[in-house]
Amino acid sequence: MTKPPNPYFHFHPYGAVHFCVLAVFALIVALMVVLRRTDDIAHVRPRRRFMDRSIGWIGLGVAIFVQTVTLWPSRFDHLTSLPIQICDLVMFIAPLGLITGWRPLRALAYFWGLGLTSIAFIWPDLSFGPVYFQFWVFWAAHAAILATALYDVTARGFRPNRSDWMLAVACCAIYTAIIFPIDAVFSLNYGYVGKTYHGEHSPTDFLGPWPWRVAIMLVLAAAVMSLLFVPWIFVRRNRRSAAQNQTLPAANAAV
């Protein structure tokens, strides 16, 4: 009888370690949101801004640390270490959005962070267990991205509009157009659009042969980002309807 792999040495999706990671992550994000909303209720603007920037700088520090570790000469592998994955980009985009408040960065953090890089929580491209340093680097990087994006929406009240959605989809297409020939020429798989795969199996394995699966991936990415945008269309419509309903009684009373 084959002995199952030790979860402390080999990460297994949907195992106890995976669920512990998700639970701790959810607890941290919930705490961040509660603290920020408490400041909203108290109308403490300086403290709110300080918290936003602090979380942004912490996220940026995590991004710099992760990239330093990944690019360290003794750990560097050109097949996986180059900082050109979408996660590598959003790792800097999301915290900078909190620090600067620039809307395009916040839009990319929302659509790319929640829609694309969150796949790391559902299907982690990870084989190392908690006893390995790589385990902590992987989760720190992806947790910083998703936590920042969730914080911006649930605590700071970011609400994407049509222009934000169009920007995210367009940037995704541009990214693919740039990274696809690089992967093809150098036998890489950055952005998961290459022919050669380096790492654990991923959902892209089920999308058919290369290069046709790249087109399917683009369509699916656009669909996911669209699903993230659709709820806000109804939210805005409901708010407009509520505002109109409040305006009508006031107008009638004036008459």
JOWO-V215854 format. One record per helix or strand of 3 or more residues. SS is the DSSP state (A for helix, B for strand). FROM is the first residue (numbers start at 1). TO is the last residue. If there is no record, write none. Layout:
SS & FROM & TO
SS & FROM & TO
//
This chain:
A & 16 & 42
A & 45 & 71
A & 86 & 100
A & 103 & 115
A & 119 & 122
A & 133 & 154
A & 162 & 186
A & 190 & 192
A & 203 & 206
A & 212 & 254
//
